[in-house]
Amino acid sequence: MRHNGRFGTFGGFYVPEVLIGALEEIEQAFDRWRDDSQFCQELEALSRHYAGRPTPLYYARRFSDQVGCRVYLKREDLLHGGAHKVNNTLGQGLLAKYMGKTRLIAETGAGQHGLATAMIGALFGMETKIFMGTTDVARQNVNVHKMRLCGAEVIPVEGGTGTLKDAINDALRYWTAHVEDTFYLFGTAGGPHPYPMIVRHFQTPIGHEARQQCIDQVGRLPDVVAACVGGGSNAIGIFSAFLDDAEVRLVGVEGGGRGLESGQHCATLVAGSVGILHGAQTYVLQDAHGQIRETESISAGLDYPGVGPEHAHLKETGRAEYVCADDESVLDAFALLIRTEGIIPALESSHALAWLMQQKGQLPPDAVVVVNLSGRGDKDVGIVESHRPLQ
Ligand SMILES: *Cc1c(COP(=O)(O)O)cnc(C)c1O
């Protein structure tokens, strides 16, 4: 399926000349180390003892009763750092170390990827710089503080709207001037080749484990696999293991903000069009002049105006379907999971649960649905409280 970093017609690398060499260097290193036994053993040991893999597949009985089918949660929320992001930062961080790089840089919006990179910078004793828009720095105070505690330098980015897309642009600019000693640790399954391929690779344990656990615990494959989609890394991580199982329905759920009717900016794959963003051809939220539009969702982690090229391809081919969930339904899902299971889901992950709640009565009661619970929601409790205060 992959040719020169293409997923169908999507992907590629549309970057300045100097970065082409840097991207090729990463691609060559990845090819060299990905199956190397020492690299794999080291990554496997860290995944197990540092990050907490394998994560459980949990049958959510009381939640299932409410939605009318059998719901299994892939518990990525139990990983170190509270989300799937550590799978990617561990993998790329180790690759950077094997390449002899001494500095990690990364972009961050909500701060989750910045923090996951800062943790790995501390773990490997590497200098770490995190680029973050000024708007995000102001609204994600706690994560900024945690990154600094890890020893990372947080660099506020003034330009544009002071959000994730501006942070990525500045990180790319910095990288251009420091390619020799710097590894750009990209946060999602998007951006220029080889990142979509590399991030996918380091997130595939989610799918491999979930598929085998489902066979062991249920006795068969699931009918549906659902995951939220920001840039698409947790979704591609779980989808990847099921792509050849034609009978398994794959559903990606994007942030719908305040809903389609409100005329608000909505989800990239649902409402976007084909364009180029951050070095790749993919679906992009843009206006008639190709200007990038801001996304607006209750969960900052889904606010990215692009999406990984493999998802664009899976949408075109029809192998996966993409839908969006609006903020109110996400808050309902967040509340229901806590009330029925005592599990606080990230607002991002709650999008997948919200879609499932909307399927009530449409899936047979014995349908088995695996939901990727990409992260825990401790970080979101304040946001939820501001929307729906407890009496
Ligand atoms: C960052 C994040 C996401 C969105 O990123 P993807 O690359 O689309 O997975 C989803 N869930 C959680 C918990 C996150 O932290």
The ligand as an SDF file (V2000), in Angstrom:
LIG
                    3D

 15 15  0  0  0  0  0  0  0  0999 V2000
   -3.3680   13.5530   21.6720 C   0  0  0  0  0  0  0  0  0  0  0  0
   -4.5040   12.7000   21.9960 C   0  0  0  0  0  0  0  0  0  0  0  0
   -5.4150   12.2620   21.0170 C   0  0  0  0  0  0  0  0  0  0  0  0
   -5.3670   12.7120   19.5800 C   0  0  0  0  0  0  0  0  0  0  0  0
   -4.2400   12.3370   18.8710 O   0  0  0  0  0  0  0  0  0  0  0  0
   -4.2520   11.1710   17.7840 P   0  0  0  0  0  0  0  0  0  0  0  0
   -2.9380   11.3330   17.1080 O   0  0  0  0  0  0  0  0  0  0  0  0
   -5.4100   11.4040   16.8590 O   0  0  0  0  0  0  0  0  0  0  0  0
   -4.3720    9.8960   18.5110 O   0  0  0  0  0  0  0  0  0  0  0  0
   -6.4210   11.3920   21.3940 C   0  0  0  0  0  0  0  0  0  0  0  0
   -6.5550   10.9950   22.6740 N   0  0  0  0  0  0  0  0  0  0  0  0
   -5.7280   11.3960   23.6450 C   0  0  0  0  0  0  0  0  0  0  0  0
   -5.9370   10.9240   25.0320 C   0  0  0  0  0  0  0  0  0  0  0  0
   -4.6650   12.2770   23.3430 C   0  0  0  0  0  0  0  0  0  0  0  0
   -3.8450   12.6630   24.3210 O   0  0  0  0  0  0  0  0  0  0  0  0
  1  2  1  0
  2  3  1  0
  2 14  2  0
  3  4  1  0
  3 10  2  0
  4  5  1  0
  5  6  1  0
  6  7  2  0
  6  8  1  0
  6  9  1  0
 10 11  1  0
 11 12  2  0
 12 13  1  0
 12 14  1  0
 14 15  1  0
M  END
$$$$
